[in-house]
Amino acid sequence: MPTEQYLHGQMAKFLVRTQAITALFILLALAGLDFFFPTNYRLQAGLHGISSISALVLGTYLTHRAYALIRGVHINFHSLRYWLLGATALNFLGAVSGNWIYMRYRGQDGPKDWILANVPAFHNYMMEFKEFISLFPFPLMLAATFILFYYDDAIRARRDLTQLVGILILLAWLFLLLGFVAGLVLAKLRFV
């Protein structure tokens, strides 16, 4: 017969996972609406929205694992490798789709022209910052993924490397969050 503590632990896991899945579904549905927006760039906007939100959600999940790495708590490295590989792939897709839609942003009569005419300070500061900061998560996650796969099980004995991987994940998440927020502000100002 299961103990009361076991049942509470299982219930907590179930509730946390249900909450996370529900939040992810709502966010992806929100980004999925871009596929139906009345523009010629709805495919690019939809792909970028879904990949960016997915990368941010997965990056947020990985930050919880990063704290365990930094503190030296035992974690499942086999699982972490594949979660990190998935996050790296999503960051790559987010960067590629972001650059794909960026062509529309800089195109003739695109959002850049409108923003420069109406709120030039936004472009001169925020967009210049976003253009570069959004590219940082991919190489940071790629470096962390490489370290985990290269050192395989030997990484368990290398506290310095596990801490480095944790720090790389946290930095990547910080840049993901900053780029995501700047992108949301841009979309609110002028949709592509």
MDTraj code that builds the backbone (N, CA, C; nanometers):
import mdtraj as md
import numpy as np

residues = "MET PRO THR GLU GLN TYR LEU HIS GLY GLN MET ALA LYS PHE LEU VAL ARG THR GLN ALA ILE THR ALA LEU PHE ILE LEU LEU ALA LEU ALA GLY LEU ASP PHE PHE PHE PRO THR ASN TYR ARG LEU GLN ALA GLY LEU HIS GLY ILE SER SER ILE SER ALA LEU VAL LEU GLY THR TYR LEU THR HIS ARG ALA TYR ALA LEU ILE ARG GLY VAL HIS ILE ASN PHE HIS SER LEU ARG TYR TRP LEU LEU GLY ALA THR ALA LEU ASN PHE LEU GLY ALA VAL SER GLY ASN TRP ILE TYR MET ARG TYR ARG GLY GLN ASP GLY PRO LYS ASP TRP ILE LEU ALA ASN VAL PRO ALA PHE HIS ASN TYR MET MET GLU PHE LYS GLU PHE ILE SER LEU PHE PRO PHE PRO LEU MET LEU ALA ALA THR PHE ILE LEU PHE TYR TYR ASP ASP ALA ILE ARG ALA ARG ARG ASP LEU THR GLN LEU VAL GLY ILE LEU ILE LEU LEU ALA TRP LEU PHE LEU LEU LEU GLY PHE VAL ALA GLY LEU VAL LEU ALA LYS LEU ARG PHE VAL".split()
xyz = np.array([
    [0.0844, -0.1183, 0.0000],
    [0.0000, 0.0000, 0.0000],
    [0.0886, 0.1243, 0.0000],
    [0.0662, 0.2180, -0.0926],
    [0.1506, 0.3380, -0.1014],
    [0.1354, 0.4254, 0.0228],
    [0.2468, 0.4860, 0.0607],
    [0.2431, 0.5748, 0.1769],
    [0.1830, 0.7090, 0.1382],
    [0.1423, 0.7836, 0.2423],
    [0.0815, 0.9148, 0.2181],
    [0.1815, 1.0105, 0.1543],
    [0.3080, 1.0028, 0.1980],
    [0.4113, 1.0901, 0.1420],
    [0.4316, 1.0601, -0.0068],
    [0.4310, 0.9331, -0.0448],
    [0.4448, 0.8939, -0.1846],
    [0.3308, 0.9515, -0.2682],
    [0.2067, 0.9398, -0.2165],
    [0.0914, 0.9910, -0.2896],
    [0.0975, 1.1424, -0.3066],
    [0.1407, 1.2145, -0.2021],
    [0.1530, 1.3595, -0.2130],
    [0.2620, 1.3971, -0.3136],
    [0.3708, 1.3224, -0.3129],
    [0.4790, 1.3480, -0.4087],
    [0.4338, 1.3248, -0.5514],
    [0.3601, 1.2167, -0.5730],
    [0.3098, 1.1866, -0.7069],
    [0.2072, 1.2903, -0.7506],
    [0.1228, 1.3339, -0.6576],
    [0.0224, 1.4360, -0.6894],
    [0.0907, 1.5669, -0.7265],
    [0.1943, 1.6043, -0.6525],
    [0.2672, 1.7280, -0.6818],
    [0.3311, 1.7205, -0.8203],
    [0.3924, 1.6066, -0.8530],
    [0.4533, 1.5903, -0.9856],
    [0.3481, 1.6014, -1.0952],
    [0.2349, 1.5369, -1.0728],
    [0.1269, 1.5413, -1.1705],
    [0.0782, 1.6846, -1.1918],
    [0.0580, 1.7584, -1.0835],
    [0.0092, 1.8962, -1.0937],
    [0.1114, 1.9871, -1.1620],
    [0.2384, 1.9721, -1.1277],
    [0.3429, 2.0539, -1.1904],
    [0.3501, 2.0254, -1.3394],
    [0.3477, 1.8985, -1.3755],
    [0.3551, 1.8632, -1.5180],
    [0.2309, 1.9094, -1.5937],
    [0.1150, 1.8960, -1.5325],
    [-0.0093, 1.9419, -1.5958],
    [-0.0067, 2.0926, -1.6165],
    [0.0393, 2.1649, -1.5164],
    [0.0493, 2.3107, -1.5277],
    [0.1464, 2.3495, -1.6391],
    [0.2603, 2.2844, -1.6448],
    [0.3604, 2.3172, -1.7469],
    [0.3083, 2.2854, -1.8868],
    [0.2446, 2.1723, -1.9024],
    [0.1914, 2.1337, -2.0339],
    [0.0804, 2.2291, -2.0768],
    [-0.0046, 2.2677, -1.9836],
    [-0.1127, 2.3624, -2.0151],
    [-0.0553, 2.4975, -2.0572],
    [0.0433, 2.5472, -1.9826],
    [0.1059, 2.6757, -2.0167],
    [0.1721, 2.6681, -2.1539],
    [0.2440, 2.5596, -2.1798],
    [0.3102, 2.5444, -2.3092],
    [0.2071, 2.5397, -2.4214],
    [0.0987, 2.4667, -2.4021],
    [-0.0064, 2.4591, -2.5038],
    [-0.0651, 2.5962, -2.5329],
    [-0.0937, 2.6732, -2.4290],
    [-0.1521, 2.8067, -2.4480],
    [-0.0538, 2.8975, -2.5215],
    [0.0735, 2.8943, -2.4816],
    [0.1735, 2.9784, -2.5482],
    [0.1929, 2.9381, -2.6942],
    [0.1963, 2.8080, -2.7211],
    [0.2128, 2.7632, -2.8595],
    [0.0887, 2.7959, -2.9430],
    [-0.0279, 2.7869, -2.8826],
    [-0.1504, 2.8247, -2.9548],
    [-0.1469, 2.9731, -2.9886],
    [-0.0994, 3.0537, -2.8961],
    [-0.0867, 3.1974, -2.9204],
    [0.0068, 3.2250, -3.0379],
    [0.1236, 3.1577, -3.0369],
    [0.2176, 3.1750, -3.1481],
    [0.1620, 3.1149, -3.2768],
    [0.0862, 3.0066, -3.2642],
    [0.0274, 2.9430, -3.3820],
    [-0.0735, 3.0312, -3.4537],
    [-0.1300, 3.1264, -3.3827],
    [-0.2239, 3.2188, -3.4468],
    [-0.1546, 3.3043, -3.5531],
    [-0.0221, 3.3183, -3.5423],
    [0.0514, 3.3938, -3.6441],
    [0.0365, 3.3316, -3.7828],
    [0.0126, 3.2018, -3.7881],
    [-0.0068, 3.1354, -3.9172],
    [-0.1322, 3.1857, -3.9886],
    [-0.2239, 3.2463, -3.9146],
    [-0.3506, 3.2925, -3.9714],
    [-0.3598, 3.4437, -3.9782],
    [-0.2513, 3.5136, -3.9425],
    [-0.2521, 3.6591, -3.9448],
    [-0.2543, 3.7067, -4.0896],
    [-0.3272, 3.8142, -4.1199],
    [-0.3395, 3.8588, -4.2597],
    [-0.2126, 3.9291, -4.3096],
    [-0.1126, 3.8525, -4.3431],
    [0.0119, 3.9045, -4.3975],
    [0.0732, 3.7990, -4.4887],
    [0.1606, 3.8418, -4.5764],
    [0.2293, 3.7479, -4.6642],
    [0.3410, 3.6730, -4.5917],
    [0.3680, 3.7105, -4.4672],
    [0.4793, 3.6530, -4.3920],
    [0.4307, 3.5696, -4.2742],
    [0.3108, 3.5166, -4.2862],
    [0.2542, 3.4421, -4.1730],
    [0.3294, 3.3117, -4.1464],
    [0.3824, 3.2461, -4.2486],
    [0.4593, 3.1231, -4.2280],
    [0.5856, 3.1540, -4.1467],
    [0.6584, 3.2577, -4.1884],
    [0.7798, 3.2950, -4.1165],
    [0.7483, 3.3366, -3.9727],
    [0.6429, 3.4171, -3.9560],
    [0.6056, 3.4644, -3.8224],
    [0.5607, 3.3475, -3.7338],
    [0.4848, 3.2556, -3.7897],
    [0.4391, 3.1401, -3.7123],
    [0.5533, 3.0503, -3.6696],
    [0.6427, 3.0190, -3.7638],
    [0.7587, 2.9351, -3.7297],
    [0.8471, 3.0025, -3.6255],
    [0.8695, 3.1318, -3.6431],
    [0.9546, 3.2025, -3.5477],
    [0.8876, 3.2090, -3.4101],
    [0.7583, 3.2347, -3.4070],
    [0.6874, 3.2415, -3.2795],
    [0.6905, 3.1091, -3.2052],
    [0.6613, 3.0013, -3.2758],
    [0.6589, 2.8690, -3.2116],
    [0.7988, 2.8265, -3.1681],
    [0.8985, 2.8468, -3.2530],
    [1.0339, 2.8060, -3.2139],
    [1.0872, 2.8927, -3.1007],
    [1.0557, 3.0215, -3.1009],
    [1.1032, 3.1102, -2.9940],
    [1.0385, 3.0773, -2.8601],
    [0.9080, 3.0571, -2.8606],
    [0.8390, 3.0226, -2.7357],
    [0.8853, 2.8867, -2.6856],
    [0.8989, 2.7905, -2.7744],
    [0.9464, 2.6577, -2.7336],
    [1.0872, 2.6651, -2.6766],
    [1.1743, 2.7435, -2.7413],
    [1.3111, 2.7582, -2.6916],
    [1.3128, 2.8236, -2.5535],
    [1.2287, 2.9231, -2.5341],
    [1.2237, 2.9908, -2.4043],
    [1.1703, 2.8979, -2.2961],
    [1.0662, 2.8224, -2.3255],
    [1.0101, 2.7300, -2.2263],
    [1.1111, 2.6215, -2.1922],
    [1.1752, 2.5649, -2.2927],
    [1.2751, 2.4609, -2.2673],
    [1.3971, 2.5188, -2.1950],
    [1.4363, 2.6403, -2.2331],
    [1.5472, 2.7063, -2.1637],
    [1.5141, 2.7327, -2.0177],
    [1.3895, 2.7683, -1.9904],
    [1.3461, 2.7907, -1.8517],
    [1.3510, 2.6604, -1.7736],
    [1.3070, 2.5526, -1.8346],
    [1.3164, 2.4215, -1.7692],
    [1.4624, 2.3877, -1.7387],
    [1.5494, 2.4144, -1.8335],
    [1.6908, 2.3808, -1.8145],
    [1.7565, 2.4653, -1.7057],
    [1.7042, 2.5855, -1.6796],
    [1.7633, 2.6655, -1.5716],
    [1.7475, 2.5944, -1.4374],
    [1.6384, 2.5230, -1.4209],
    [1.6194, 2.4478, -1.2968],
    [1.7220, 2.3354, -1.2853],
    [1.7560, 2.2767, -1.3960],
    [1.8597, 2.1728, -1.3960],
    [1.9981, 2.2366, -1.3782],
    [2.0146, 2.3591, -1.4287],
    [2.1438, 2.4276, -1.4177],
    [2.1786, 2.4577, -1.2724],
    [2.0789, 2.4958, -1.1938],
    [2.1061, 2.5227, -1.0523],
    [2.1588, 2.3974, -0.9834],
    [2.1034, 2.2823, -1.0175],
    [2.1521, 2.1561, -0.9592],
    [2.2958, 2.1299, -1.0028],
    [2.3285, 2.1607, -1.1280],
    [2.4662, 2.1431, -1.1764],
    [2.5634, 2.2325, -1.0992],
    [2.5254, 2.3557, -1.0792],
    [2.6131, 2.4510, -1.0106],
    [2.6328, 2.4109, -0.8645],
    [2.5259, 2.3643, -0.8009],
    [2.5353, 2.3244, -0.6601],
    [2.6034, 2.1899, -0.6417],
    [2.6145, 2.1115, -0.7458],
    [2.6788, 1.9806, -0.7355],
    [2.5836, 1.8696, -0.6948],
    [2.4542, 1.8930, -0.7109],
    [2.3542, 1.7919, -0.6778],
    [2.3533, 1.6858, -0.7878],
    [2.3339, 1.5622, -0.7497],
    [2.3289, 1.4519, -0.8467],
    [2.2117, 1.4715, -0.9430],
    [2.2391, 1.4631, -1.0723],
    [2.1332, 1.4706, -1.1737],
    [2.1554, 1.3618, -1.2773],
    [2.0562, 1.3402, -1.3590],
    [2.0636, 1.2406, -1.4654],
    [2.1275, 1.3066, -1.5880],
    [2.2560, 1.2839, -1.6078],
    [2.3277, 1.3470, -1.7193],
    [2.2806, 1.2944, -1.8544],
    [2.2422, 1.1679, -1.8588],
    [2.1945, 1.1124, -1.9861],
    [2.0711, 1.1894, -2.0340],
    [1.9773, 1.2127, -1.9441],
    [1.8568, 1.2885, -1.9770],
    [1.8909, 1.4333, -2.0115],
    [1.9788, 1.4937, -1.9321],
    [2.0166, 1.6336, -1.9534],
    [2.0783, 1.6545, -2.0909],
    [2.1598, 1.5591, -2.1351],
    [2.2225, 1.5716, -2.2678],
    [2.1170, 1.5904, -2.3765],
    [2.0122, 1.5106, -2.3709],
    [1.9119, 1.5160, -2.4772],
    [1.8187, 1.6360, -2.4624],
    [1.7901, 1.6766, -2.3386],
    [1.7136, 1.8001, -2.3198],
    [1.7925, 1.9186, -2.3747],
    [1.9209, 1.9203, -2.3474],
    [2.0058, 2.0303, -2.3943],
    [2.0223, 2.0265, -2.5463],
    [2.0322, 1.9084, -2.6027],
    [2.0391, 1.8957, -2.7485],
    [1.9111, 1.9499, -2.8130],
    [1.7962, 1.9168, -2.7544],
    [1.6688, 1.9698, -2.8050],
    [1.6618, 2.1213, -2.7938],
    [1.7086, 2.1754, -2.6806],
    [1.7086, 2.3212, -2.6621],
    [1.8021, 2.3885, -2.7625],
    [1.9146, 2.3257, -2.7893],
    [2.0091, 2.3804, -2.8874],
    [1.9458, 2.3829, -3.0263],
    [1.8776, 2.2756, -3.0626],
    [1.8102, 2.2700, -3.1929],
    [1.7001, 2.3760, -3.2023],
    [1.6230, 2.3937, -3.0949],
    [1.5178, 2.4965, -3.0957],
    [1.5766, 2.6367, -3.1043],
    [1.6893, 2.6594, -3.0376],
    [1.7543, 2.7899, -3.0472],
    [1.8045, 2.8155, -3.1883],
    [1.8568, 2.7119, -3.2510],
    [1.9011, 2.7256, -3.3899],
    [1.7828, 2.7585, -3.4804],
    [1.6724, 2.6859, -3.4625],
    [1.5523, 2.7122, -3.5420],
    [1.4992, 2.8531, -3.5160],
    [1.5031, 2.8971, -3.3904],
    [1.4597, 3.0329, -3.3578],
    [1.5459, 3.1382, -3.4246],
    [1.6781, 3.1158, -3.4259],
    [1.7692, 3.2113, -3.4897],
    [1.7502, 3.2125, -3.6416],
    [1.7372, 3.0955, -3.7017],
    [1.7184, 3.0880, -3.8473],
    [1.5859, 3.1506, -3.8880],
    [1.4776, 3.1151, -3.8175],
    [1.3471, 3.1716, -3.8528],
    [1.3424, 3.3212, -3.8210],
    [1.4149, 3.3638, -3.7184],
    [1.4229, 3.5065, -3.6869],
    [1.4931, 3.5839, -3.7967],
    [1.5998, 3.5261, -3.8502],
    [1.6691, 3.5923, -3.9605],
    [1.5857, 3.5877, -4.0886],
    [1.5059, 3.4844, -4.1041],
    [1.4181, 3.4726, -4.2203],
    [1.3143, 3.5844, -4.2169],
    [1.2543, 3.6077, -4.1025],
    [1.1538, 3.7138, -4.0925],
    [1.2191, 3.8517, -4.0826],
    [1.3451, 3.8550, -4.0441],
    [1.4175, 3.9815, -4.0341],
    [1.4285, 4.0496, -4.1703],
    [1.4309, 3.9695, -4.2772],
    [1.4352, 4.0273, -4.4120],
    [1.3131, 4.1155, -4.4347],
    [1.1970, 4.0722, -4.3849],
    [1.0763, 4.1531, -4.3976],
    [1.0859, 4.2780, -4.3116],
    [1.1424, 4.2650, -4.1928],
    [1.1574, 4.3786, -4.1021],
    [1.2386, 4.4897, -4.1682],
    [1.3466, 4.4527, -4.2372],
    [1.4340, 4.5526, -4.2985],
    [1.3941, 4.5883, -4.4410],
    [1.2956, 4.5173, -4.4961],
    [1.2543, 4.5414, -4.6342],
    [1.1864, 4.6759, -4.6530],
    [1.1682, 4.7107, -4.7797],
    [1.1043, 4.8384, -4.8138],
    [0.9630, 4.8432, -4.7562],
    [0.9292, 4.9548, -4.6920],
    [0.8005, 4.9754, -4.6256],
    [0.7743, 4.8710, -4.5160],
    [0.8821, 4.8170, -4.4611],
    [0.8685, 4.7184, -4.3540],
    [0.8576, 4.7858, -4.2181],
    [0.8478, 4.7079, -4.1145],
    [0.8363, 4.7625, -3.9794],
    [0.9518, 4.8558, -3.9412],
    [1.0721, 4.8293, -3.9921],
    [1.1850, 4.9163, -3.9591],
    [1.1583, 5.0593, -4.0051],
    [1.1081, 5.0757, -4.1268],
    [1.0781, 5.2097, -4.1781],
    [0.9722, 5.2787, -4.0920],
    [0.8686, 5.2039, -4.0545],
    [0.7627, 5.2605, -3.9722],
    [0.8164, 5.2993, -3.8342],
    [0.8967, 5.2127, -3.7762],
    [0.9530, 5.2395, -3.6426],
    [1.0477, 5.3591, -3.6475],
    [1.1310, 5.3672, -3.7507],
    [1.2228, 5.4817, -3.7634],
    [1.1450, 5.6127, -3.7801],
    [1.0326, 5.6071, -3.8488],
    [0.9523, 5.7286, -3.8687],
    [0.8746, 5.7675, -3.7436],
    [0.8326, 5.6701, -3.6627],
    [0.7455, 5.6988, -3.5492],
    [0.8127, 5.6930, -3.4124],
    [0.9021, 5.5992, -3.3937],
    [0.9738, 5.5867, -3.2652],
    [1.1203, 5.5503, -3.2924],
    [1.1977, 5.6462, -3.3449],
    [1.3346, 5.6146, -3.3853],
    [1.4230, 5.5679, -3.2697],
    [1.3977, 5.6167, -3.1511],
    [1.4809, 5.5751, -3.0369],
    [1.4677, 5.4252, -3.0126],
    [1.3482, 5.3703, -3.0362],
    [1.3293, 5.2265, -3.0173],
    [1.4225, 5.1481, -3.1083],
    [1.4262, 5.1868, -3.2361],
    [1.5135, 5.1132, -3.3281],
    [1.6607, 5.1340, -3.2932],
    [1.6976, 5.2577, -3.2662],
    [1.8387, 5.2877, -3.2424],
    [1.8950, 5.2206, -3.1181],
    [1.8102, 5.1929, -3.0207],
    [1.8603, 5.1294, -2.8984],
    [1.8131, 4.9853, -2.8856],
    [1.6828, 4.9662, -2.8828],
    [1.6281, 4.8343, -2.8547],
    [1.6545, 4.7347, -2.9674],
    [1.6308, 4.7721, -3.0910],
    [1.6471, 4.6770, -3.2005],
    [1.7932, 4.6449, -3.2270],
    [1.8793, 4.7434, -3.2158],
    [2.0219, 4.7139, -3.2333],
    [2.0679, 4.6159, -3.1269],
    [2.0166, 4.6325, -3.0042],
    [2.0473, 4.5418, -2.8937],
    [1.9896, 4.4035, -2.9225],
    [1.8632, 4.3970, -2.9665],
    [1.7965, 4.2691, -2.9911],
    [1.8618, 4.1916, -3.1050],
    [1.9048, 4.2633, -3.2083],
    [1.9641, 4.1967, -3.3240],
    [2.0829, 4.1100, -3.2848],
    [2.1585, 4.1511, -3.1870],
    [2.2777, 4.0770, -3.1481],
    [2.2526, 3.9841, -3.0298],
    [2.1777, 4.0299, -2.9330],
    [2.1564, 3.9501, -2.8112],
    [2.0819, 3.8204, -2.8419],
    [1.9963, 3.8220, -2.9428],
    [1.9172, 3.7036, -2.9766],
    [2.0012, 3.5931, -3.0398],
    [2.1200, 3.6264, -3.0835],
    [2.2066, 3.5251, -3.1446],
    [2.2959, 3.4549, -3.0425],
    [2.3063, 3.5048, -2.9207],
    [2.3948, 3.4468, -2.8196],
    [2.3507, 3.3107, -2.7649],
    [2.2205, 3.2855, -2.7446],
    [2.1830, 3.1574, -2.6825],
    [2.2303, 3.0346, -2.7589],
    [2.2259, 3.0377, -2.8914],
    [2.2634, 2.9189, -2.9670],
    [2.4086, 2.8764, -2.9417],
    [2.5084, 2.9632, -2.9568],
    [2.6453, 2.9149, -2.9321],
    [2.6697, 2.8760, -2.7862],
    [2.6009, 2.9424, -2.6923],
    [2.6166, 2.9048, -2.5515],
    [2.5609, 2.7652, -2.5258],
    [2.4420, 2.7371, -2.5795],
    [2.3829, 2.6041, -2.5621],
    [2.4616, 2.4987, -2.6401],
    [2.5128, 2.5365, -2.7552],
    [2.5937, 2.4431, -2.8332],
    [2.7203, 2.4050, -2.7563],
    [2.7835, 2.5023, -2.6920],
    [2.9033, 2.4736, -2.6118],
    [2.8694, 2.3810, -2.4954],
    [2.7582, 2.4074, -2.4263],
    [2.7169, 2.3223, -2.3139],
    [2.6846, 2.1806, -2.3627],
    [2.6163, 2.1711, -2.4756],
    [2.5822, 2.0398, -2.5319],
    [2.7085, 1.9642, -2.5705],
    [2.8021, 2.0334, -2.6336],
    [2.9280, 1.9701, -2.6735],
    [3.0018, 1.9147, -2.5520],
    [3.0093, 1.9942, -2.4458],
    [3.0792, 1.9501, -2.3249],
    [3.0144, 1.8241, -2.2683],
    [2.8812, 1.8238, -2.2605],
    [2.8121, 1.7070, -2.2045],
    [2.8322, 1.5811, -2.2893],
    [2.8287, 1.5944, -2.4204],
    [2.8475, 1.4776, -2.5060],
    [2.9950, 1.4369, -2.5143],
    [3.0849, 1.5330, -2.5183],
    [3.2274, 1.5030, -2.5307],
    [3.2795, 1.4294, -2.4072],
    [3.2436, 1.4760, -2.2896],
    [3.2936, 1.4159, -2.1667],
    [3.2100, 1.2969, -2.1205],
    [3.0941, 1.2760, -2.1772],
    [3.0073, 1.1624, -2.1488],
    [2.9970, 1.1392, -1.9978],
    [3.0178, 1.0181, -1.9515],
    [3.0031, 0.9878, -1.8086],
    [3.1188, 1.0390, -1.7240],
    [3.2308, 1.0716, -1.7859],
    [3.3454, 1.1240, -1.7098],
    [3.3147, 1.2615, -1.6499],
    [3.2114, 1.3275, -1.6993],
    [3.1781, 1.4611, -1.6487],
    [3.1320, 1.4560, -1.5027],
    [3.0859, 1.3407, -1.4576],
    [3.0432, 1.3275, -1.3176],
    [3.1558, 1.3605, -1.2205],
    [3.2785, 1.3338, -1.2605],
    [3.3944, 1.3589, -1.1739],
    [3.4524, 1.4988, -1.1936],
    [3.3993, 1.5748, -1.2873],
    [3.4531, 1.7081, -1.3190],
    [3.3570, 1.8158, -1.2730],
    [3.3672, 1.8535, -1.1479],
    [3.2783, 1.9569, -1.0922],
    [3.2948, 2.0901, -1.1644],
    [3.4163, 2.1217, -1.2067],
    [3.4388, 2.2475, -1.2780],
    [3.3600, 2.2515, -1.4095],
    [3.3544, 2.1389, -1.4789],
    [3.2806, 2.1352, -1.6054],
    [3.1300, 2.1360, -1.5833],
    [3.0836, 2.0678, -1.4787],
    [2.9389, 2.0701, -1.4541],
    [2.8949, 2.2108, -1.4163],
    [2.9782, 2.2815, -1.3410],
    [2.9437, 2.4194, -1.3073],
    [2.9477, 2.5083, -1.4315],
    [3.0456, 2.4859, -1.5187],
    [3.0529, 2.5625, -1.6430],
    [2.9281, 2.5393, -1.7280],
    [2.8855, 2.4153, -1.7393],
    [2.7642, 2.3846, -1.8159],
    [2.6441, 2.4565, -1.7543],
    [2.6340, 2.4542, -1.6223],
    [2.5243, 2.5239, -1.5551],
    [2.5263, 2.6732, -1.5829],
    [2.6436, 2.7332, -1.5783],
    [2.6557, 2.8771, -1.6050],
    [2.6224, 2.9082, -1.7513],
    [2.6666, 2.8243, -1.8431],
    [2.6340, 2.8445, -1.9852],
    [2.4824, 2.8386, -2.0087],
    [2.4160, 2.7452, -1.9418],
    [2.2697, 2.7338, -1.9552],
    [2.2028, 2.8591, -1.9014],
    [2.2466, 2.9071, -1.7850],
    [2.1857, 3.0267, -1.7260],
    [2.2085, 3.1501, -1.8126],
    [2.3282, 3.1639, -1.8674],
    [2.3547, 3.2782, -1.9572],
    [2.2693, 3.2702, -2.0833],
    [2.2597, 3.1507, -2.1398],
    [2.1777, 3.1334, -2.2604],
    [2.0327, 3.1703, -2.2312],
    [1.9817, 3.1275, -2.1145],
    [1.8440, 3.1601, -2.0785],
    [1.8256, 3.3112, -2.0622],
    [1.9229, 3.3782, -2.0002],
    [1.9136, 3.5236, -1.9827],
    [1.9042, 3.5928, -2.1182],
    [1.9897, 3.5544, -2.2123],
    [1.9857, 3.6148, -2.3453],
    [1.8571, 3.5779, -2.4194],
    [1.8097, 3.4546, -2.4001],
    [1.6816, 3.4138, -2.4598],
    [1.5681, 3.5028, -2.4105],
    [1.5650, 3.5247, -2.2810],
    [1.4584, 3.6047, -2.2214],
    [1.4640, 3.7493, -2.2699],
    [1.5833, 3.8074, -2.2731],
    [1.5978, 3.9461, -2.3193],
    [1.5561, 3.9595, -2.4658],
    [1.6004, 3.8672, -2.5497],
    [1.5629, 3.8714, -2.6910],
    [1.4144, 3.8489, -2.7118],
    [1.3565, 3.7586, -2.6325],
    [1.2140, 3.7299, -2.6430],
    [1.1304, 3.8525, -2.6075],
    [1.1659, 3.9180, -2.4980],
    [1.0912, 4.0371, -2.4555],
    [1.1050, 4.1486, -2.5591],
    [1.2254, 4.1690, -2.6099],
    [1.2445, 4.2722, -2.7123],
    [1.1634, 4.2388, -2.8378],
    [1.1550, 4.1111, -2.8733],
    [1.0748, 4.0696, -2.9878],
    [0.9266, 4.0928, -2.9667],
    [0.8802, 4.0682, -2.8439],
    [0.7394, 4.0953, -2.8140],
    [0.7077, 4.2438, -2.8246],
    [0.7991, 4.3266, -2.7766],
    [0.7788, 4.4722, -2.7861],
    [0.7734, 4.5125, -2.9330],
    [0.8624, 4.4586, -3.0134],
    [0.8618, 4.4884, -3.1569],
    [0.7298, 4.4463, -3.2209],
    [0.6841, 4.3259, -3.1902],
    [0.5584, 4.2780, -3.2490],
    [0.4408, 4.3654, -3.2051],
    [0.4465, 4.4177, -3.0838],
    [0.3389, 4.5044, -3.0357],
    [0.3428, 4.6393, -3.1090],
    [0.4633, 4.6887, -3.1387],
    [0.4747, 4.8159, -3.2091],
    [0.4266, 4.8050, -3.3544],
    [0.4760, 4.7029, -3.4211],
    [0.4430, 4.6909, -3.5633],
    [0.4622, 4.5457, -3.6065],
    [0.3553, 4.4783, -3.6443],
    [0.3651, 4.3397, -3.6883],
    [0.4232, 4.3346, -3.8290],
    [0.5014, 4.2308, -3.8565],
    [0.5627, 4.2181, -3.9885],
    [0.4602, 4.1671, -4.0867],
])
top = md.Topology()
chain = top.add_chain()
for i, resn in enumerate(residues, 1):
    res = top.add_residue(resn, chain, resSeq=i)
    for name in ("N", "CA", "C"):
        top.add_atom(name, md.element.get_by_symbol(name[0]), res)
traj = md.Trajectory(xyz[None], top)
